[in-house]
Amino acid sequence: MQMRLQLQTSQLIMRSKHKILPVAITGLAMLAMSHSASAQKKELGFEDIFKRPPAGLTNQLPFVTGWADNDAYLEMRREANGSMKTWKVNALTGKDEVYVPPVGTHNTVFVRENDVFIKSPEGVETRLTNDKEEEKNPTLSPDEKFVAFTRNNNLYSVEVASKKETQYTTDGSDVIYNGWASWVYFEEILGRPTRYRAFWWSPDSKNIAYMRFDDTKVPVFPIYSEKGQHGYLENTRYPKAGDPNPEVKVGIVPVGGGATVWADFNPKDDQYFGTPFWTPDGSTLWLQWMPRQQDNLKIYAINPATGAKKEVYDEKQKTWVDWFKDVYFLQGGKGFMVMSDKSGWDHIYHYNMDGSLKTQITNGNWRVKDVLYVDEKKQLVYFTARKEATTRFDLYKVSLKGGAPTRLTFGDFSHDVKLSPNGTYFVTTYSNLKTPTRIALLNTNGKVIKELGNAKGAEFDNYNLATNDLRTYKTRDGLELPMTIMWPLHMEAGKKYPVIISIYGGPDAGTVYDTWKNDLSAQWLSKEGIIQVAVDNRAGGHLGKVGMNYIHRNLGIHEIEDFMDAAKWLTTQAGVDASKMCITGGSFGGYMTAMALTYGADVFTHGIANYSVTDWALYDSHYTERYMDTPQENPEGYKNTNVMTHAEKYKGLLRIVHGTMDDNVHMQNSIQLVDKLENLNKHFEFMVYPGERHGWGGVKRIHSRDESYRFYYQNLLNKPFPAAFNQK
């Protein structure tokens, strides 16, 4: 625990099983205890932090991947030869055995040398296609008799037994994509985990639903590569705010082939379609729809035979509505469940199949995170939520009829839960800022069956380590928000220390949680005398949708003012050097950093802005307009949130960093800021990473890290950059 060099009350934590017992200790007493204890402990050196942690500092935790069945969980273990093997472990007895999937099920499909292969649980591989063209996103039908995939932007399937191919579409081109997502859908709606897949098998394996994208009217954005003698352009259909979006049609085609049945929508309308959901019997496709304004979410039931649609859900909000990640259908046509933030907080709602509300299952000023399991027999819903504290997650159960939920996890910890298929057991990975991560097996009566692992090694307590404090700050309009602070390891009374604030800052993307931070590099900066801070703003998720609604049509202003208020509060704390207030982040965090050194230039003195948005008119349509509306509808909002608008205030030192082939936040953003600062005769730094996208790895990652450290040494610590960083 870090010392605060003031007379104040702190706490030591004593644990008795799962009870937390606070014991008050005065600041002076803790100071004496800390100095005495620290003098007897070892410290981590450069090699320990950046090369290889010392033996005994931490333990490897078991890698629990899920559940084999209702009574046994799955654990990946490394064998003596270095390979990984999955073991099945009985929850009650602890008996383990090598996991063998049930015979005849759980085949896997993949692409090798551009062709589709299927692999049986026994490891037998069979080639299903054999041509020169590349197949993408092979996906097994639920009955495992077919594999659907895309080739040259057309949709196909191949029958596993006969290897017979069926081609469903023929108009794929460089602007027409069938079952392959247009860029903005991949990035913002369907999501990166889909790998551009935009087709969905029905549960009965009789039909495939897919999206057809027409990018003809979407503007082309050229991305330049410097490779070779002449370089080349990579042209992407990328709709920026206010630009034409792709025209989209949603179709359903029988597995055996034939004409596509199109859902009854006009593709010329300015609209979006979200991830669809098949009803459990495969008889109906439920399709999410929004207008371009994104303030109204509807679900339509689509008839696969005719394409006719029937509205089953309608939600409107004054700001924006988010897509549903899932729809849960209850058995026997007893309705469906969704999670909505329409009350200002994320909660679970039970609707009848006709769309009429039956029950709001959870309510209150707290947020449900995920529904894990619905026990329809016992009429229980198991879910995770941020109820005890906004910085922690717990597992709960609640009646389908509503009422007070029951907490199933324990202690002042944040829990990451894997629930067994029938809700009998769960494995929790838990920690807090002061407690290294542990893993335990419990039943859903809350009884601990077995502790499975503890990351705290036998030598952990013999090392002098800096830890994080969880604090709160108040905004100028009275909101209370969290931050974490890691104070310098060897803090001296009367001495001032520089601050590094690491942020992201985007909507519902907070980073401040009461969980163990296994980041040894932070120990180095703490030893060197830097105060390290993480801060969340009002839109970061702690205040639910209520907090996010503040930012509508003015994305970035409330957020940067919150960060300014947090920094001003820091300057009132003993030991904080207000003349060295550094902020850093990437993507939205880069935007926040650029705003901090311009809009917030009276507070922030240094910053490193990585692959940053600098003008919301330069980012994609769906993300930007969700919060800002279009530039035509909100010109003042776009002007006010533009970094270049505030560039004349710039007076500190900003380093701008970008990859030249970033296809998400184009380097155009940083170039326009560079141009503005040069025209104002401002001093700044600019670092480019040739050929890199939205972030980078490998040797460029090491270079970027070391250059950031060099920036800190030169400008915050005012001492030479350690030679150890330059050694291979």
TALINBEL-V863603 format. One record per helix or strand of 3 or more residues. SS is the DSSP state (helix for helix, strand for strand). FROM is the first residue (numbers start at 0). LEN is the number of residues. Records with the same first field share a line. If there is no record, write none. Layout:
BEGIN
SS = FROM-LEN, FROM-LEN
END
This chain:
BEGIN
strand = 8-8, 18-8, 62-5, 71-7, 83-7, 95-3, 107-5, 114-5, 124-3, 134-6, 145-6, 153-6, 164-3, 175-3, 198-3, 206-8, 219-6, 231-6, 246-8, 270-3, 283-8, 295-8, 308-8, 335-5, 346-5, 356-4, 366-9, 379-7, 393-6, 413-6, 424-8, 434-9, 447-7, 467-7, 479-7, 496-6, 529-6, 575-11, 605-5, 652-7, 684-5
helix = 26-13, 45-5, 182-7, 191-3, 330-3, 459-3, 519-9, 543-8, 556-15, 587-9, 615-3, 620-8, 634-6, 642-7, 667-12, 697-20, 722-4
END
